[in-house]
């Protein structure tokens, strides 16, 4: 079962979430502050981080950015209010998903599994036995190695978060095809029950800052107004 690092300052929430996950077979390390959570990363080596936004000292937004600067671990934000601004800022800081507290154990486990499945699925979303794109593809200065899960630009490897990688792999598998936000939620985030376009828009914005020369005039991940997003044409 995935190892979960929980960073949450509320003792009641921390204990409740830890107990719910342990009952379902997860190994959990719980930290009461962002600094404590950062210190636990090297030794515990989690598969995923559950991160409260409202932390004392370094808040969840800063902790998310610090983790992203060093590691490409999946991160799920925990937010008490589901406030639009908090959610958007958290996603822009690099979180892959968010959960509004309080959440049942079944919901926590389902969202953890959904986030982790993104990197475990075949990269084009199809069974490995079916014909698919070439393992290494080149689009202008961008190179996509599907087998190695490596994306480079101008010969330099790019550090993409799991959601960014999965989104790019999915879109680039069918260049020119337009996908609605809802379709991307279902295929990339596996949120068929949770039509939240903010996840898609924030991930597109982060991805563009890494792969585009001019994020406001994208060549690779383009907006089709009124419909959604597509990869290219270049």
N, C-alpha and C positions, 0 to 999 in steps of 0.2 A: 504494500500500500504506500502511496505517496507520503513523504515526510513533510510536515507542515510547520512553518515558523509563524506563530501568531504574535503580532505586536499590537497590544491593546492595553491602555492604562486603567480601564475600569475593571476592578478585580472581579466583580460579579459576572460581567460579560466574558472576561478572560477565562474564568473557571468554567462557565457554562459551555462556551465554544470548545474549550479543550476537552471537556468530558464528552460532549457530543461526538467529536471526531475520534477520540480514543475508543469509544464504544463501537465505532464502526471500523476499527482496525488501523487507524492512522497513528503514526508516531508523531507526537506534537512537542515542540519546544515553545514555551510562552515567555514573552518579554513584556515588561511593564512600561518601557519607554523606547523611543527610537534608537537611542544610543545603545541600550541593552540589546536590542534586536540586531543592530549592526555588528556588535561584538560577538553575537552567537552565530553569525553566518558561517565563518570559516570552519568552526568545529562541528556544527550540526549538519551543515550541507543540505539544506532543505530542497525539496522539489518544487515548492511553491510557497509564497508568502501571503498571509492575510494581514493587511495593514490598516489600522485605524487612522483616520485622517486627523482627528483632534487629539493630538498627543502633547504632553508637556515638553518643554525644551524644543528640540527640533520637531516640527510638526510632520504629519504624514506626507505632505507634499514634498518637503525637503528630503525626508528619508527615502521616498520613492525615487527622486532624482539621484540621490547618492547610490542607491542600489543599482539603478540603471547605468550609472557611469562605470561600474565595475563588473556587473553581471547581467546576464540576460534571463534571469529567473522570471517565471510568470508571477504577476502580482495582482491580487484581488483587493480592492479597497473595501473597507468597512465604514459605512457612513450612517449616522444616527437619523438623519433627516431626509436623505435622498434629495438634498437641496441641489437645484440645477447648477448653480455656480460651483459648488463644491465638487460635484460629479465631473463637470467639464474640466476644472482645474486639475483634478486628480488624473483624469484620462490624458490630459495634455502633459502631465508630469511623467507619464509612462506606464500607468496602470493598464492592465489588460481587461479588467472587468470590475464591477462593483456590486456589493450586496448591501441592502438597507437593513440595519438592525432594528429590532431583533429578528433573527432568521432561524427557522427550524433546522435541525441537524440534517434532514433530508435535502433541504435546499442548499445548505453549505456543501454537502458532498456532491450533489449534482453539478453545482457550478465549478467546483474544483476539478471534477472529472472532465467537464466540458472544456475548460481552459487547457488542461493537460493533453486532451485528445488532439488538439490542434497540431501539435508537433509530432504526434504518433501516426496520424493518418497518412496514406500515400500522398505525395506532394501535389498531384493533380486532381485528387479527390476520386480517382478511379481505381479499381482493383489492379494489382500489380501485373496481372496476366494480360490485361487489355493493352492495345497499342496506345502510346502516349507521346508527349513531346520528347525531343532529344534531351538527354540528361543535362547537357550544358548548352545554354542558349545565349546569344548575344543580341542586344538591342542598343544600337548606338554605342555609348561608353559603358552601358550596363551589362554585366554578365551574371546569369542566373544558373547556378549549379544545383539542380534539383536533387541529385543523389547525395551530394555532400552538404546540402542546406547552407550554401555559401553564396552570398551576393556581393559582387565587387563593382566598383565604378572607377574607370581609368586605371585598373590594376590594383586598386586599394580595396581590401575587404571592408565591408560595412557592418557595423554592429547593429543588427536589427533585433528588436524585441520580438517575442514569439508571435504576438498578434500581427505585427508589421510583416514578419516573414510569411506567415500563412496568408495574409491578404495579398501580398505581392505574388506569391506562388499561384494562388487561385486566379487572380485577374490575368496574369501573364500566360496561363495555360491556354487561354482562348483570346488572343489579341483582337481588339476591335469590338468584342461582344460587350454589350451594356448590361450591367447588373443593377437592379434596384437596391436600395439600402436594406430592405427586408430580405431580399435574396442573399445578400452578403451576411446579414445577421444569422440566417439559417445555415449557410454553408461554412462560414468562417468562425462565427461565435457560437453556433448551435443554439441560438436563442429563438427558436420558432415560437416560443410562448411569450417572448419579451421584446416587443417591437420598439427598441430604443435606438434611434438613429444617431444619438450622440456617440455611441461606441464606434460606429463606422466613421463618422466625420472626424473625430479626434484622431483615430488611427491613420486615416488618410493624410491629415495635416502633418502628423509626426513623420510618416513615411516620406512625404514629399520633401521635408527638410533634409532628409538623408540622401535621397536618390536624384533629386532634381537640381539643375543648375539654378533655376529661378522658380522657387515653389509657387509663386503667384502666376506663373505662366508655364504650367507643367507639360512636359513632353510624354512622360510615361503614364502616370495615373491621372487621367483626365476626367473632368466633370461633364456630364451630359445633363444640362439643366432640365429639371422637371422629370428626369428619369433615374439618374444614379451615376455610376462610375464605370470606366472602361480602361483597359491598358492600351495605350496608343490610340490612333496611329502616330508614329514618331514624326 
